[in-house]
Amino acid sequence: MTDAAPPANGLGPSTVLGYPRIGPRRELKYALESYWEGRSGRDDLLATADRLRAATWQRLGDLGLAGIPSNTFSFYDHVLDTAVMLDAVPERYRAAGDDPLAVYFALARGTEQLAPLRMTKWFDTNYHYLVPQIGPGTAFQLVGDKPLQEVRQASALGLTTRPVLLGPVSFLLLAEPEPGSPDGFTPLDRLPEVVDVYQALLAALAAEGVGWVQLDEPALVADRSPAELAAVRYAYHQLAAAAPRPKLFVASYYGDLGEALPVLAAAPVDALGLDLVRAPAAVGAPELAPLRDRTVVAGVVSGRDVWRTDPDAALDLLRRLRARVDDVVVASSCSLLHVPYDLEQETDLPAELRQRLAFAEQKVREIVELARRLAGPEGPVPSPDSGQEGAGERKGGEDRRRDADRGFGSGSASLTAPTGRSPYPVRAAAQAAHLGL
């Protein structure tokens, strides 16, 4: 354990947006298969989940991470968890039984009578999610208390955590109309009702003593129409105006916020997360000006790949950002859900490859070391002491450029690639013409 205890606000100078959930040795996978096959019971599955969550939080604390996230664990996927929490369950699945887990897995896996919800790609990652079905009559309400339960479990271990929620706008943009919905209906039409439920959840978390909440809005890095951007503006002005509430950290990842950046920067949220691996040009964006006296969570360590970070390039970005805003938090570019747990478990890798790799644990070490260096005197960043080879043996520039060209590098090439885009009306017209829409 490090000498300095993490601050009691759930954010602090270093954080990650999420962490792998399957278990270092795939414990969750085996527990789920055993439960589905009837070889173990509900209590066994819940006990495995408790152990995995506790082990993750304790390990992140031991590594010196200041801001520890919670509510990133899931039995299937976090979009499904959000739909269930909002009671956005199509009526046909409620016949699966009185046990909430039975309904949950009916949505995820289907039953003899029902097909599961449609599964699709989670943006351009190696992950998938189940697509919620929202209709004009979906009766949203807050059911269950999973985010609160995880806060309480961590608190019992002496740890303060920051609950992570899928943001209301992304949730609705990722959903599809329930069968039978009228023509022209979109799930985003239900935003006011969903925001009301989020306000109730924020109030419950505030009553629990939660200092910060993370609201993930990855859908905003895609091209968004003026109406969708207006929905973002509405949602975050409403949520920020709610009282009582924890501080709001809106996280974006998987790309450049584009036209959504000035909308979020102008919203009265307390912190904004930027993916500076995929969109490093955001450091110089004039739209950051309203964030001068707020917190920017700088995603400079890639959560999308298994390559080590170029510490000098990352620190340069962090220092340039700190010259523009008062408070910078060092973070992963997205959840570390997409990478393996620990390089030290891989004992058969060739030495040349091993010195270039960083899995989830090594990436946390990189983040903690970058935060330490950012807080100290300026100078080059040494490689974090994580049982890997020294900085002079990191993968070279040509290798980094090749990896970045293939779309999986995290070295200096991916930190400096241009990401400028034309205004939305120009892109929309060009796309419509090209696709014959």
Secondary structure as UniProt FT lines:
FT   TURN            8..9
FT   STRAND          14..15
FT   TURN            24..25
FT   HELIX           27..36
FT   TURN            37..38
FT   HELIX           42..62
FT   TURN            63..64
FT   STRAND          67..70
FT   HELIX           78..85
FT   TURN            86..87
FT   HELIX           91..96
FT   HELIX           100..109
FT   STRAND          119..121
FT   TURN            123..124
FT   STRAND          128..130
FT   STRAND          133..134
FT   TURN            136..137
FT   HELIX           146..156
FT   TURN            157..158
FT   STRAND          161..166
FT   HELIX           168..174
FT   STRAND          176..177
FT   TURN            179..180
FT   TURN            183..184
FT   HELIX           187..190
FT   HELIX           191..207
FT   TURN            208..209
FT   STRAND          212..216
FT   HELIX           218..221
FT   HELIX           226..241
FT   STRAND          247..251
FT   TURN            258..259
FT   HELIX           260..266
FT   STRAND          271..275
FT   TURN            276..278
FT   HELIX           280..284
FT   HELIX           286..291
FT   TURN            292..293
FT   STRAND          295..301
FT   HELIX           311..322
FT   TURN            323..324
FT   STRAND          327..332
FT   HELIX           336..338
FT   HELIX           343..345
FT   HELIX           351..354
FT   TURN            355..356
FT   HELIX           360..375
FT   HELIX           391..393
FT   HELIX           397..406
FT   HELIX           412..416
FT   HELIX           424..435
//
